Amino acid sequence: MKKQIISIAPVQTGKVFGVFYFLISLPFLVAMAFFAFAKGSGGSIAPMLLLPIFYAIFGFIFTMIAAWAYNLVAGWVGGIEYTSTAIDED
């Protein structure tokens, strides 16, 4: 059966992706900290700790903008269509 996404809730979608972006930035934080300490640089760790926070904030903001833009475009040309099927639950 074909279905169409005609609207996306910008704030809720922004929250979900904000948390998602925060989580996917954590491995980069670990890698940056490892290389900074391995190199022996005495730099501040604050920029590294702020990376996931800024990544989450900007992910939230830009996802909200993208959801708003999707809703605008979907109103003009229709939403994204996809085909789904029911599966049996065991």
KOLKE-484039 format. One record per atom (N, C-alpha, C): residue in three letters; x, y, z. Coordinates in steps of 0.05 Angstrom, whole numbers, plus 5000, padded with zeros to 4 digits. Layout:
residues N
ALAXYZ...
***
This chain:
residues 90
MET501749775000MET500050005000MET501850255000LYS500950454985LYS502450704984LYS501550885006LYS503351035018LYS502751235038LYS504251485032GLN503451705043GLN504751955037GLN505052105063ILE507452215068ILE507952375091ILE507352665083ILE505252775095ILE504453045087ILE505253265107SER506053185131SER506953385150SER508853255170ILE510753415179ILE512753325199ILE512653535221ALA512453445246ALA512453635269ALA515253735273PRO515753995267PRO518554105268PRO519854085296VAL518454155318VAL519754155344VAL520353865353GLN518453685350GLN518953405358GLN521153285342THR521153335316THR523253225298THR525953345306GLY525953605312GLY528353745321GLY529453625346LYS527753565366LYS528653435391LYS529853165386VAL528553005370VAL529552735364VAL532352755351PHE532652925330PHE535152945317PHE537253085333GLY536453275351GLY538353405368GLY539653195387VAL538053025398VAL539252805415VAL540852615398PHE539952555374PHE541352375356PHE544152495349TYR544252755342TYR546752885335TYR548652885359PHE547452935383PHE549152925407PHE550452655411LEU548852445408LEU549952175411LEU552052095391ILE551552175365ILE553552105345ILE556052275347SER555952495361SER558452655365SER560152555387LEU559152385405LEU560752285427LEU563152135419PRO563051955399PRO565551815390PRO567652015381PHE566852235368PHE568752435359PHE570052565383LEU568552615404LEU569652725429LEU571752545441VAL571152285442VAL573052095453VAL575652085436ALA575252085409ALA577652075392ALA579252335394MET577952565395MET579452815398MET580952825425ALA579652735446ALA580952735472ALA583352545472PHE583052315460PHE585252115459PHE587652235445PHE587152355421PHE589352465406PHE590652715419ALA588952875433ALA590053105447ALA591853015470PHE590952815485PHE592652725507PHE595052565498ALA594752415476ALA596952265465ALA599152445454LYS598252665442LYS600152855431LYS601553015453GLY600253025476GLY601453165499GLY600953465499SER598953545483SER598353835483SER596853905508GLY597654115520GLY596454205545GLY594054385541GLY592754365518GLY590454535512GLY588054475529SER586254655528SER583854625544SER581954405533ILE580754265550ILE578854065542ILE576054175537ALA575654425545ALA572954555542ALA571954555514PRO573554625494PRO572454605466PRO571454325459MET572954125468MET572153855462MET569453785475LEU569153875500LEU566653815514LEU564253965503LEU564854205491LEU562654355479LEU561754255452LEU563454095439LEU562753995412LEU560053845412PRO559553655429PRO557053515428PRO554653695434ILE555053885452ILE552854075459ILE552154245435PHE554254365422PHE553754535399PHE552554375375TYR553554135372TYR552653955351TYR549653895355ALA548853845380ALA546053795386ALA544354035381ILE545254275390ILE543754515387ILE543354585358PHE545454575342PHE545254635314PHE543654425299GLY543954175307GLY542353955295GLY539354005300PHE538654085324PHE535954155331PHE534854375314ILE536354595312ILE535454835297ILE535154775268PHE537154645256PHE537054605227PHE535054385219THR534554195237THR532553995232THR529754115233MET529354305252MET526854445253MET526354605227ILE528454735218ILE528154885193ILE527554695169ALA528954465169ALA528554275147ALA525654165148ALA524654105172ALA521954005175ALA519854215166TRP520354465173TRP518554675164TRP518654695134ALA521054685122ALA521254705093ALA519954465080TYR520254235091TYR518953995080TYR515854035079ASN514754135102ASN511854175103ASN510954375082LEU512654575077LEU511954785057LEU511954655029VAL514054515023VAL514254384996VAL512154164993ALA511654015014ALA509653795012ALA506853915007GLY506354155017GLY503854285011GLY503554364982TRP505754414968TRP505654484940TRP505554244922VAL507254044927VAL507553824908VAL506853554919GLY505953544944GLY505353294957GLY507753194973GLY507153014991GLY509252905008GLY510752674995ILE512752585010ILE514352355001ILE512552115002GLU512551954980GLU511051714980GLU512851474985TYR511751285000TYR513151045005TYR511150815005THR512150575001THR510450335001THR511050185026SER508950095039SER509349935064SER507849685062THR508549495078THR507149245079THR506849155108ALA504749015114ALA504348915141ALA506048655145ILE507148625168ILE508648385174ILE507248245198ASP507547985199ASP506447835220ASP508147855245GLU506947905268GLU508447905293GLU508347625304ASP510647545314ASP510847275326ASP509847265354
***
